[in-house]
C-alpha cells in the first residue's frame, strides 16, 4: 500500500527538506544583519522602489530607521509606507523554489526557477511601488490594498508560476 504513495511522499519530502534548508539559511542571513537596520536585500529593494517612483514622477526619499529595522518611504512630502524585512518577498520566493524543486526535472528546473525568481522580484517591486502610489494618492484605500489586493498579486503570481510548472514541465510526458 505504501508503494502506491511513494512518488507523492518523495515529492512531499523533497519539498519539506528544501523549504527548511532555505528557511534556515534565510534566518541565518537575517541574524547576521541584525545590527545594521534593515537587511541588505530589503534595502536594495527599497532603493530600487525609490528609483522607480522618482522615474515616474513620485518624488521619493528614504529614511533609515536602524533601531526598528525599517526604511520609511517619504513620497510627495509625506511618509506613506515603511519597508520591513517581510516586504522583500523572500519567504514567498522560498515557497516557490521549494515547490518547483520538489518536482525536479533536470536543468529546466533551474532555468524555470531563475526566470520565476526574476518575475517574482519584479512583481514585488511593482507591488511596493503600487502600494506607495495608493498610499500617497488615496490613503483611504491603503489598508485594503496592503492587506488584500497586493498580497493577492504576489501570491497569485506564485500560484500562476506553479501551475505553469506543473502543466508544462513537471507532469509533461517525457516521451512526447
LOTIDREN-318403 format. One line per field, with one value per atom (N, C-alpha, C, CB): residue number from 0; residue in three letters; atom name; x, y, z. Coordinates in pm, whole numbers, plus 50000, padded with zeros to 5 digits. Last residue first. Glycine has a CB too. Layout:
N
num (NUM:...);
residuo (ALA:...);
atomo (CA:...);
x (X:...);
y (Y:...);
z (Z:...);
This chain:
176
num (175:175:175:175:174:174:174:174:173:173:173:173:172:172:172:172:171:171:171:171:170:170:170:170:169:169:169:169:168:168:168:168:167:167:167:167:166:166:166:166:165:165:165:165:164:164:164:164:163:163:163:163:162:162:162:162:161:161:161:161:160:160:160:160:159:159:159:159:158:158:158:158:157:157:157:157:156:156:156:156:155:155:155:155:154:154:154:154:153:153:153:153:152:152:152:152:151:151:151:151:150:150:150:150:149:149:149:149:148:148:148:148:147:147:147:147:146:146:146:146:145:145:145:145:144:144:144:144:143:143:143:143:142:142:142:142:141:141:141:141:140:140:140:140:139:139:139:139:138:138:138:138:137:137:137:137:136:136:136:136:135:135:135:135:134:134:134:134:133:133:133:133:132:132:132:132:131:131:131:131:130:130:130:130:129:129:129:129:128:128:128:128:127:127:127:127:126:126:126:126:125:125:125:125:124:124:124:124:123:123:123:123:122:122:122:122:121:121:121:121:120:120:120:120:119:119:119:119:118:118:118:118:117:117:117:117:116:116:116:116:115:115:115:115:114:114:114:114:113:113:113:113:112:112:112:112:111:111:111:111:110:110:110:110:109:109:109:109:108:108:108:108:107:107:107:107:106:106:106:106:105:105:105:105:104:104:104:104:103:103:103:103:102:102:102:102:101:101:101:101:100:100:100:100:99:99:99:99:98:98:98:98:97:97:97:97:96:96:96:96:95:95:95:95:94:94:94:94:93:93:93:93:92:92:92:92:91:91:91:91:90:90:90:90:89:89:89:89:88:88:88:88:87:87:87:87:86:86:86:86:85:85:85:85:84:84:84:84:83:83:83:83:82:82:82:82:81:81:81:81:80:80:80:80:79:79:79:79:78:78:78:78:77:77:77:77:76:76:76:76:75:75:75:75:74:74:74:74:73:73:73:73:72:72:72:72:71:71:71:71:70:70:70:70:69:69:69:69:68:68:68:68:67:67:67:67:66:66:66:66:65:65:65:65:64:64:64:64:63:63:63:63:62:62:62:62:61:61:61:61:60:60:60:60:59:59:59:59:58:58:58:58:57:57:57:57:56:56:56:56:55:55:55:55:54:54:54:54:53:53:53:53:52:52:52:52:51:51:51:51:50:50:50:50:49:49:49:49:48:48:48:48:47:47:47:47:46:46:46:46:45:45:45:45:44:44:44:44:43:43:43:43:42:42:42:42:41:41:41:41:40:40:40:40:39:39:39:39:38:38:38:38:37:37:37:37:36:36:36:36:35:35:35:35:34:34:34:34:33:33:33:33:32:32:32:32:31:31:31:31:30:30:30:30:29:29:29:29:28:28:28:28:27:27:27:27:26:26:26:26:25:25:25:25:24:24:24:24:23:23:23:23:22:22:22:22:21:21:21:21:20:20:20:20:19:19:19:19:18:18:18:18:17:17:17:17:16:16:16:16:15:15:15:15:14:14:14:14:13:13:13:13:12:12:12:12:11:11:11:11:10:10:10:10:9:9:9:9:8:8:8:8:7:7:7:7:6:6:6:6:5:5:5:5:4:4:4:4:3:3:3:3:2:2:2:2:1:1:1:1:0:0:0:0);
residuo (UNK:UNK:UNK:UNK:UNK:UNK:UNK:UNK:UNK:UNK:UNK:UNK:UNK:UNK:UNK:UNK:UNK:UNK:UNK:UNK:UNK:UNK:UNK:UNK:UNK:UNK:UNK:UNK:UNK:UNK:UNK:UNK:UNK:UNK:UNK:UNK:UNK:UNK:UNK:UNK:UNK:UNK:UNK:UNK:UNK:UNK:UNK:UNK:UNK:UNK:UNK:UNK:UNK:UNK:UNK:UNK:UNK:UNK:UNK:UNK:UNK:UNK:UNK:UNK:UNK:UNK:UNK:UNK:UNK:UNK:UNK:UNK:UNK:UNK:UNK:UNK:UNK:UNK:UNK:UNK:UNK:UNK:UNK:UNK:UNK:UNK:UNK:UNK:UNK:UNK:UNK:UNK:UNK:UNK:UNK:UNK:UNK:UNK:UNK:UNK:UNK:UNK:UNK:UNK:UNK:UNK:UNK:UNK:UNK:UNK:UNK:UNK:UNK:UNK:UNK:UNK:UNK:UNK:UNK:UNK:UNK:UNK:UNK:UNK:UNK:UNK:UNK:UNK:UNK:UNK:UNK:UNK:UNK:UNK:UNK:UNK:UNK:UNK:UNK:UNK:UNK:UNK:UNK:UNK:UNK:UNK:UNK:UNK:UNK:UNK:UNK:UNK:UNK:UNK:UNK:UNK:UNK:UNK:UNK:UNK:UNK:UNK:UNK:UNK:UNK:UNK:UNK:UNK:UNK:UNK:UNK:UNK:UNK:UNK:UNK:UNK:UNK:UNK:UNK:UNK:UNK:UNK:UNK:UNK:UNK:UNK:UNK:UNK:UNK:UNK:UNK:UNK:UNK:UNK:UNK:UNK:UNK:UNK:UNK:UNK:UNK:UNK:UNK:UNK:UNK:UNK:UNK:UNK:UNK:UNK:UNK:UNK:UNK:UNK:UNK:UNK:UNK:UNK:UNK:UNK:UNK:UNK:UNK:UNK:UNK:UNK:UNK:UNK:UNK:UNK:UNK:UNK:UNK:UNK:UNK:UNK:UNK:UNK:UNK:UNK:UNK:UNK:UNK:UNK:UNK:UNK:UNK:UNK:UNK:UNK:UNK:UNK:UNK:UNK:UNK:UNK:UNK:UNK:UNK:UNK:UNK:UNK:UNK:UNK:UNK:UNK:UNK:UNK:UNK:UNK:UNK:UNK:UNK:UNK:UNK:UNK:UNK:UNK:UNK:UNK:UNK:UNK:UNK:UNK:UNK:UNK:UNK:UNK:UNK:UNK:UNK:UNK:UNK:UNK:UNK:UNK:UNK:UNK:UNK:UNK:UNK:UNK:UNK:UNK:UNK:UNK:UNK:UNK:UNK:UNK:UNK:UNK:UNK:UNK:UNK:UNK:UNK:UNK:UNK:UNK:UNK:UNK:UNK:UNK:UNK:UNK:UNK:UNK:UNK:UNK:UNK:UNK:UNK:UNK:UNK:UNK:UNK:UNK:UNK:UNK:UNK:UNK:UNK:UNK:UNK:UNK:UNK:UNK:UNK:UNK:UNK:UNK:UNK:UNK:UNK:UNK:UNK:UNK:UNK:UNK:UNK:UNK:UNK:UNK:UNK:UNK:UNK:UNK:UNK:UNK:UNK:UNK:UNK:UNK:UNK:UNK:UNK:UNK:UNK:UNK:UNK:UNK:UNK:UNK:UNK:UNK:UNK:UNK:UNK:UNK:UNK:UNK:UNK:UNK:UNK:UNK:UNK:UNK:UNK:UNK:UNK:UNK:UNK:UNK:UNK:UNK:UNK:UNK:UNK:UNK:UNK:UNK:UNK:UNK:UNK:UNK:UNK:UNK:UNK:UNK:UNK:UNK:UNK:UNK:UNK:UNK:UNK:UNK:UNK:UNK:UNK:UNK:UNK:UNK:UNK:UNK:UNK:UNK:UNK:UNK:UNK:UNK:UNK:UNK:UNK:UNK:UNK:UNK:UNK:UNK:UNK:UNK:UNK:UNK:UNK:UNK:UNK:UNK:UNK:UNK:UNK:UNK:UNK:UNK:UNK:UNK:UNK:UNK:UNK:UNK:UNK:UNK:UNK:UNK:UNK:UNK:UNK:UNK:UNK:UNK:UNK:UNK:UNK:UNK:UNK:UNK:UNK:UNK:UNK:UNK:UNK:UNK:UNK:UNK:UNK:UNK:UNK:UNK:UNK:UNK:UNK:UNK:UNK:UNK:UNK:UNK:UNK:UNK:UNK:UNK:UNK:UNK:UNK:UNK:UNK:UNK:UNK:UNK:UNK:UNK:UNK:UNK:UNK:UNK:UNK:UNK:UNK:UNK:UNK:UNK:UNK:UNK:UNK:UNK:UNK:UNK:UNK:UNK:UNK:UNK:UNK:UNK:UNK:UNK:UNK:UNK:UNK:UNK:UNK:UNK:UNK:UNK:UNK:UNK:UNK:UNK:UNK:UNK:UNK:UNK:UNK:UNK:UNK:UNK:UNK:UNK:UNK:UNK:UNK:UNK:UNK:UNK:UNK:UNK:UNK:UNK:UNK:UNK:UNK:UNK:UNK:UNK:UNK:UNK:UNK:UNK:UNK:UNK:UNK:UNK:UNK:UNK:UNK:UNK:UNK:UNK:UNK:UNK:UNK:UNK:UNK:UNK:UNK:UNK:UNK:UNK:UNK:UNK:UNK:UNK:UNK:UNK:UNK:UNK:UNK:UNK:UNK:UNK:UNK:UNK:UNK:UNK:UNK:UNK:UNK:UNK:UNK:UNK:UNK:UNK:UNK:UNK:UNK:UNK:UNK:UNK:UNK:UNK:UNK:UNK:UNK:UNK:UNK:UNK:UNK:UNK:UNK:UNK:UNK:UNK:UNK:UNK:UNK:UNK:UNK:UNK:UNK:UNK:UNK:UNK:UNK:UNK:UNK:UNK:UNK:UNK:UNK:UNK:UNK:UNK:UNK:UNK:UNK:UNK:UNK:UNK:UNK:UNK:UNK:UNK:UNK:UNK:UNK:UNK:UNK:UNK:UNK:UNK:UNK:UNK:UNK:UNK:UNK:UNK:UNK:UNK:UNK:UNK:UNK:UNK:UNK:UNK:UNK:UNK);
atomo (N:CA:C:CB:N:CA:C:CB:N:CA:C:CB:N:CA:C:CB:N:CA:C:CB:N:CA:C:CB:N:CA:C:CB:N:CA:C:CB:N:CA:C:CB:N:CA:C:CB:N:CA:C:CB:N:CA:C:CB:N:CA:C:CB:N:CA:C:CB:N:CA:C:CB:N:CA:C:CB:N:CA:C:CB:N:CA:C:CB:N:CA:C:CB:N:CA:C:CB:N:CA:C:CB:N:CA:C:CB:N:CA:C:CB:N:CA:C:CB:N:CA:C:CB:N:CA:C:CB:N:CA:C:CB:N:CA:C:CB:N:CA:C:CB:N:CA:C:CB:N:CA:C:CB:N:CA:C:CB:N:CA:C:CB:N:CA:C:CB:N:CA:C:CB:N:CA:C:CB:N:CA:C:CB:N:CA:C:CB:N:CA:C:CB:N:CA:C:CB:N:CA:C:CB:N:CA:C:CB:N:CA:C:CB:N:CA:C:CB:N:CA:C:CB:N:CA:C:CB:N:CA:C:CB:N:CA:C:CB:N:CA:C:CB:N:CA:C:CB:N:CA:C:CB:N:CA:C:CB:N:CA:C:CB:N:CA:C:CB:N:CA:C:CB:N:CA:C:CB:N:CA:C:CB:N:CA:C:CB:N:CA:C:CB:N:CA:C:CB:N:CA:C:CB:N:CA:C:CB:N:CA:C:CB:N:CA:C:CB:N:CA:C:CB:N:CA:C:CB:N:CA:C:CB:N:CA:C:CB:N:CA:C:CB:N:CA:C:CB:N:CA:C:CB:N:CA:C:CB:N:CA:C:CB:N:CA:C:CB:N:CA:C:CB:N:CA:C:CB:N:CA:C:CB:N:CA:C:CB:N:CA:C:CB:N:CA:C:CB:N:CA:C:CB:N:CA:C:CB:N:CA:C:CB:N:CA:C:CB:N:CA:C:CB:N:CA:C:CB:N:CA:C:CB:N:CA:C:CB:N:CA:C:CB:N:CA:C:CB:N:CA:C:CB:N:CA:C:CB:N:CA:C:CB:N:CA:C:CB:N:CA:C:CB:N:CA:C:CB:N:CA:C:CB:N:CA:C:CB:N:CA:C:CB:N:CA:C:CB:N:CA:C:CB:N:CA:C:CB:N:CA:C:CB:N:CA:C:CB:N:CA:C:CB:N:CA:C:CB:N:CA:C:CB:N:CA:C:CB:N:CA:C:CB:N:CA:C:CB:N:CA:C:CB:N:CA:C:CB:N:CA:C:CB:N:CA:C:CB:N:CA:C:CB:N:CA:C:CB:N:CA:C:CB:N:CA:C:CB:N:CA:C:CB:N:CA:C:CB:N:CA:C:CB:N:CA:C:CB:N:CA:C:CB:N:CA:C:CB:N:CA:C:CB:N:CA:C:CB:N:CA:C:CB:N:CA:C:CB:N:CA:C:CB:N:CA:C:CB:N:CA:C:CB:N:CA:C:CB:N:CA:C:CB:N:CA:C:CB:N:CA:C:CB:N:CA:C:CB:N:CA:C:CB:N:CA:C:CB:N:CA:C:CB:N:CA:C:CB:N:CA:C:CB:N:CA:C:CB:N:CA:C:CB:N:CA:C:CB:N:CA:C:CB:N:CA:C:CB:N:CA:C:CB:N:CA:C:CB:N:CA:C:CB:N:CA:C:CB:N:CA:C:CB:N:CA:C:CB:N:CA:C:CB:N:CA:C:CB:N:CA:C:CB:N:CA:C:CB:N:CA:C:CB:N:CA:C:CB:N:CA:C:CB:N:CA:C:CB:N:CA:C:CB:N:CA:C:CB:N:CA:C:CB:N:CA:C:CB:N:CA:C:CB:N:CA:C:CB:N:CA:C:CB:N:CA:C:CB:N:CA:C:CB:N:CA:C:CB:N:CA:C:CB:N:CA:C:CB:N:CA:C:CB:N:CA:C:CB:N:CA:C:CB:N:CA:C:CB);
x (50679:50608:50671:50467:50822:50831:50761:50772:50760:50896:50908:50994:50469:50524:50658:50425:50457:50464:50529:50542:50463:50380:50377:50240:50652:50664:50585:50619:50574:50707:50705:50796:50316:50402:50538:50423:50185:50118:50216:50021:50378:50315:50260:50202:50446:50548:50488:50616:50196:50274:50377:50345:50141:50053:50124:49924:50347:50338:50254:50279:50275:50403:50402:50520:50032:50035:50163:50023:50127:50037:50035:49894:50279:50342:50255:50364:50081:50192:50261:50294:49928:49869:49976:49773:50104:50073:50008:49980:50102:50228:50201:50309:49824:49910:50033:49951:49738:49680:49765:49536:49882:49917:49860:49865:49738:49877:49927:49963:49471:49499:49643:49471:49492:49423:49472:49278:49649:49609:49553:49508:49695:49805:49767:49848:49436:49538:49654:49590:49312:49258:49364:49134:49475:49465:49415:49373:49434:49563:49556:49639:49219:49219:49345:49204:49281:49164:49153:49037:49488:49521:49403:49570:49553:49422:49442:49345:49819:49708:49571:49711:49990:50011:49894:50138:49895:49902:49925:50014:49923:49790:49793:49742:50202:50119:49978:50112:50278:50319:50236:50467:50167:50119:50156:50177:50322:50177:50120:50109:50575:50551:50401:50608:50519:50554:50535:50701:50463:50366:50393:50371:50699:50580:50471:50527:50860:50894:50771:51008:50721:50729:50766:50831:50760:50624:50625:50551:51040:50982:50838:50984:51052:51124:51063:51275:50909:50858:50924:50881:51083:50946:50886:50858:51310:51318:51179:51387:51205:51253:51265:51389:51147:51040:51082:50995:51406:51310:51197:51252:51504:51569:51475:51696:51322:51333:51397:51415:51376:51243:51247:51144:51644:51610:51475:51609:51612:51697:51662:51847:51450:51405:51482:51424:51602:51488:51429:51380:51784:51828:51712:51923:51553:51682:51707:51691:51308:51314:51442:51192:51148:51272:51270:51390:50943:50912:51030:50782:51071:51008:50971:50884:51135:51239:51185:51349:50885:50934:51042:50989:50869:50767:50820:50643:51096:51077:50978:51030:51047:51163:51144:51292:50812:50814:50926:50832:50905:50794:50794:50660:51097:51138:51030:51166:50934:51029:51079:51148:50807:50727:50817:50652:51026:50951:50864:50865:51099:51187:51112:51310:50962:50903:50995:50869:51017:51109:51067:51246:50863:50821:50908:50825:50978:50873:50828:50757:51150:51204:51098:51268:50985:51041:51085:50936:50928:50978:51038:51083:50635:50768:50801:50774:50465:50477:50617:50450:50461:50343:50349:50330:50533:50570:50448:50619:50540:50476:50528:50320:50639:50644:50562:50599:50622:50547:50530:50410:50718:50671:50587:50589:50933:50885:50849:50993:50934:50923:50859:50841:51161:51037:51045:51007:51284:51310:51174:51394:51384:51291:51340:51151:51472:51499:51397:51498:51465:51345:51354:51225:51720:51679:51560:51642:51718:51804:51755:51949:51547:51516:51588:51359:51612:51653:51619:51804:51409:51456:51486:51351:51419:51415:51471:51495:51203:51327:51308:51360:51053:51065:51202:51040:50816:50938:50947:50943:50696:50660:50788:50588:50767:50715:50666:50607:50893:50755:50688:50672:51141:51135:50995:51183:51073:51126:51118:51270:50996:50897:50945:50868:51242:51128:51026:51061:51390:51436:51320:51548:51238:51256:51297:51361:51278:51142:51150:51064:51554:51501:51358:51505:51568:51638:51581:51789:51420:51373:51438:51404:51592:51456:51402:51363:51811:51825:51688:51895:51695:51740:51759:51871:51658:51540:51577:51477:51930:51844:51720:51804:52029:52078:51988:52215:51774:51871:51909:51814:51767:51701:51806:51622:52025:51897:51830:51913:52244:52264:52134:52332:52217:52258:52269:52390:52144:52053:52089:52052:52263:52249:52159:52193:52262:52391:52380:52454:51994:52065:52197:52090:51946:51883:51954:51736:52096:52127:52071:52070:51953:52095:52139:52182:51710:51716:51861:51654:51796:51745:51748:51602:51860:51964:51922:51990:51608:51715:51829:51768:51478:51427:51535:51306:51625:51622:51575:51530:51571:51709:51711:51776:51288:51354:51498:51352:51251:51191:51264:51042:51383:51429:51377:51383:51225:51369:51421:51444:50966:50991:51139:50939:51007:50956:50993:50804:51091:51181:51138:51183:50852:50976:51078:51037:50675:50649:50776:50540:50797:50778:50759:50656:50776:50906:50900:50955:50501:50582:50720:50596:50439:50385:50466:50238:50575:50608:50559:50545:50453:50595:50628:50672:50197:50217:50362:50166:50220:50138:50162:49990:50364:50429:50352:50440:50190:50278:50348:50381:50081:50000:50086:49907);
y (51254:51329:51460:51351:51137:51075:51157:50936:51270:51283:51228:51210:51446:51314:51332:51234:51682:51659:51524:51773:51759:51644:51612:51667:51974:51866:51742:51914:52146:52088:51964:52191:52243:52239:52173:52378:52210:52178:52157:52290:52291:52159:52120:52158:52552:52450:52309:52472:52680:52668:52556:52802:52663:52597:52578:52678:52823:52682:52605:52666:53072:53009:52860:53079:53107:53101:53035:53243:53122:53013:52997:53039:53359:53232:53115:53225:53545:53524:53391:53639:53531:53490:53464:53594:53649:53506:53450:53485:53911:53836:53686:53887:53977:53991:53903:54138:53941:53857:53862:53902:54146:54006:53910:53966:54363:54336:54199:54442:54330:54339:54300:54479:54303:54210:54212:54239:54485:54358:54256:54383:54705:54640:54500:54724:54770:54732:54659:54856:54826:54723:54675:54776:55038:54913:54799:54930:55240:55182:55048:55275:55390:55253:55176:55256:55636:55568:55422:55644:55739:55672:55595:55774:55794:55751:55671:55666:55881:55941:55913:55892:55742:55886:55955:55911:55480:55549:55699:55489:55425:55423:55502:55277:55441:55533:55539:55490:55232:55368:55472:55388:55016:55048:55190:54949:55027:55045:55083:54920:54968:55096:55126:55094:54708:54812:54951:54794:54585:54579:54691:54441:54615:54685:54688:54619:54443:54586:54665:54604:54203:54260:54408:54183:54162:54178:54242:54042:54126:54241:54268:54219:53887:54005:54132:53994:53716:53746:53871:53627:53713:53763:53799:53658:53599:53733:53793:53726:53350:53442:53585:53395:53243:53268:53366:53139:53215:53304:53341:53237:53028:53158:53259:53142:52814:52881:53019:52795:52743:52790:52865:52671:52659:52771:52829:52725:52442:52555:52678:52521:52277:52321:52446:52207:52216:52305:52353:52234:52033:52171:52267:52178:51818:51850:51998:51784:51836:51782:51824:51828:51813:51833:51761:51784:51899:51829:51843:51887:52045:51920:51833:51950:52277:52175:52043:52227:52407:52371:52263:52495:52436:52363:52317:52450:52591:52460:52376:52476:52827:52743:52602:52805:52921:52896:52798:53027:52957:52864:52824:52929:53153:53025:52919:53039:53362:53303:53166:53397:53422:53376:53307:53496:53512:53395:53336:53434:53736:53619:53496:53645:53976:53860:53737:53897:54202:54167:54044:54144:54261:54318:54271:54470:54172:54091:54139:54087:54384:54260:54178:54176:54685:54598:54469:54569:55007:54879:54805:54899:55202:55165:55027:55166:55484:55344:55322:55248:55769:55692:55546:55698:56080:55941:55855:55918:56337:56271:56128:56273:56455:56529:56469:56667:56248:56374:56444:56347:56009:56032:56159:55911:55831:55968:56010:56066:55527:55592:55728:55505:55407:55476:55536:55586:55098:55217:55277:55183:54918:54954:55077:54979:54854:54769:54793:54622:55029:54948:54860:55039:55147:55085:54990:55193:55262:55147:55073:55193:55389:55374:55247:55367:55600:55479:55488:55455:55715:55748:55617:55833:55818:55710:55761:55587:55992:55984:55872:56122:56067:55977:55989:55832:56187:56224:56148:56377:56036:56037:56059:55903:56007:56134:56138:56174:55780:55800:55923:55677:55799:55797:55824:55662:55773:55901:55910:55919:55504:55607:55744:55608:55379:55368:55479:55231:55453:55490:55488:55394:55329:55473:55523:55513:55064:55119:55272:55071:55046:55031:55084:54884:55081:55175:55167:55144:54857:54992:55096:55026:54654:54667:54807:54560:54701:54712:54730:54585:54642:54779:54802:54808:54370:54456:54601:54446:54298:54265:54354:54117:54391:54445:54416:54390:54462:54373:54424:54229:54760:54675:54589:54761:54755:54808:54708:54946:54616:54719:54784:54658:54403:54531:54644:54514:54178:54230:54372:54136:54023:54166:54237:54184:53761:53825:53974:53760:53699:53712:53785:53573:53670:53780:53804:53749:53438:53565:53682:53565:53255:53278:53411:53161:53264:53308:53337:53201:53150:53288:53343:53294:52894:52978:53125:52934:52807:52822:52908:52685:52809:52890:52913:52822:52622:52762:52854:52776:52391:52435:52582:52349:52380:52400:52448:52271:52340:52453:52482:52427:52097:52218:52342:52219:51929:51944:52072:51823:51958:51992:52015:51880:51865:51999:52043:52005:51600:51696:51839:51673:51502:51504:51601:51363:51527:51597:51608:51524:51355:51497:51578:51515:51113:51165:51313:51088:51083:51103:51158:50971:51040:51157:51187:51135:50794:50917:51044:50910:50622:50653:50778:50535:50527:50666:50711:50685:50263:50349:50497:50315:50159:50166:50259:50026:50129:50245:50266:50229:49881:50000:50126:49999);
z (47481:47377:47346:47418:47685:47553:47446:47557:47921:47868:47726:47960:47972:47939:47870:47848:48227:48083:48059:48011:48484:48453:48304:48503:48475:48572:48534:48706:48244:48267:48354:48329:48218:48100:48121:48053:48472:48345:48230:48309:48668:48672:48534:48776:48581:48604:48598:48740:48578:48453:48468:48418:48852:48755:48621:48735:48955:48991:48890:49132:48844:48806:48840:48878:48982:48836:48786:48777:49245:49206:49054:49258:49225:49263:49217:49416:49164:49071:49099:49081:49396:49268:49164:49218:49572:49588:49462:49708:49461:49474:49490:49594:49454:49335:49349:49314:49713:49608:49481:49577:49838:49867:49761:50007:49711:49678:49724:49736:49821:49678:49646:49627:50116:50027:49882:50029:50264:50325:50227:50432:50093:50163:50209:50283:50005:49907:49974:49834:50252:50164:50063:50090:50343:50419:50332:50541:50136:50169:50240:50252:50078:50026:50064:49875:50185:50240:50190:50202:50031:50157:50216:50257:49748:49800:49928:49694:49708:49634:49695:49492:49875:49859:49790:49780:49866:49996:49981:50081:49592:49655:49785:49681:49577:49500:49560:49351:49744:49777:49702:49745:49603:49738:49776:49839:49367:49364:49499:49314:49473:49406:49405:49260:49560:49659:49599:49706:49313:49423:49524:49494:49175:49127:49233:49001:49331:49316:49275:49212:49289:49424:49419:49508:49019:49069:49207:49073:49021:48953:49000:48800:49168:49215:49154:49179:49001:49136:49193:49230:48778:48765:48901:48696:48897:48837:48825:48697:48969:49073:49020:49128:48713:48810:48919:48873:48610:48543:48639:48416:48800:48781:48714:48695:48764:48894:48878:48993:48498:48536:48669:48545:48526:48437:48475:48289:48700:48739:48655:48722:48542:48675:48717:48780:48325:48304:48437:48221:48428:48407:48384:48290:48608:48547:48531:48413:48746:48610:48539:48529:49061:48986:48851:49069:49234:49109:49013:49044:49423:49468:49348:49554:49290:49304:49359:49395:49320:49186:49197:49113:49603:49528:49393:49509:49659:49721:49643:49865:49514:49482:49537:49539:49649:49505:49468:49428:49913:49884:49737:49920:49862:49919:49895:50071:49777:49682:49731:49660:50015:49901:49799:49836:50160:50209:50098:50330:50010:50012:50062:50099:49998:49929:49928:49786:50144:50036:49957:50094:50361:50231:50115:50238:50594:50533:50396:50624:50672:50614:50542:50723:50568:50670:50601:50785:50475:50425:50542:50309:50508:50556:50500:50711:50359:50399:50456:50278:50365:50323:50369:50173:50476:50499:50467:50647:50226:50340:50351:50325:49987:50114:50228:50091:49797:49782:49916:49719:50028:49892:49890:49840:50191:50200:50058:50265:50337:50207:50228:50106:50583:50552:50412:50656:50677:50597:50562:50468:50975:50869:50794:50927:51244:51127:51016:51167:51451:51428:51303:51418:51428:51555:51534:51657:51171:51202:51324:51223:50957:51098:51144:51126:50691:50762:50910:50745:50445:50579:50651:50657:50107:50205:50338:50156:49881:49959:50061:50031:49572:49686:49750:49643:49357:49428:49560:49454:49112:49254:49334:49296:48843:48891:49033:48806:48764:48716:48777:48746:48891:48744:48692:48691:49158:49112:48960:49159:49154:49185:49140:49334:49095:49003:49027:49018:49328:49194:49094:49147:49528:49529:49391:49634:49450:49452:49448:49579:49494:49359:49348:49317:49772:49683:49540:49681:49856:49889:49797:50036:49761:49707:49734:49768:49925:49779:49715:49721:50172:50145:49995:50219:50151:50161:50130:50302:50150:50037:50036:50040:50407:50279:50159:50252:50658:50595:50456:50586:50850:50752:50681:50649:51088:51046:50952:50977:51168:51065:51021:50945:51338:51397:51296:51466:51176:51278:51325:51398:50988:50958:51059:50818:51079:51051:51025:50933:51085:51212:51192:51275:50809:50885:51017:50909:50753:50686:50765:50542:50908:50937:50876:50881:50772:50912:50954:51004:50528:50532:50675:50476:50613:50552:50557:50405:50698:50797:50742:50839:50444:50555:50661:50618:50300:50256:50368:50134:50458:50434:50394:50323:50442:50571:50554:50651:50161:50230:50361:50258:50120:50051:50124:49903:50288:50310:50246:50253:50175:50315:50340:50408:49907:49935:50077:49915:49953:49886:49917:49733:50070:50147:50087:50155:49852:49979:50063:50058:49669:49636:49763:49542:49815:49770:49739:49647:49841:49961:49927:50038:49572:49641:49766:49677:49521:49446:49517:49307:49728:49727:49644:49673:49734:49775:49767:49915:49665:49580:49611:49599:49878:49748:49653:49686:50082:50087:49953:50199:50000:50000:50000:50120);
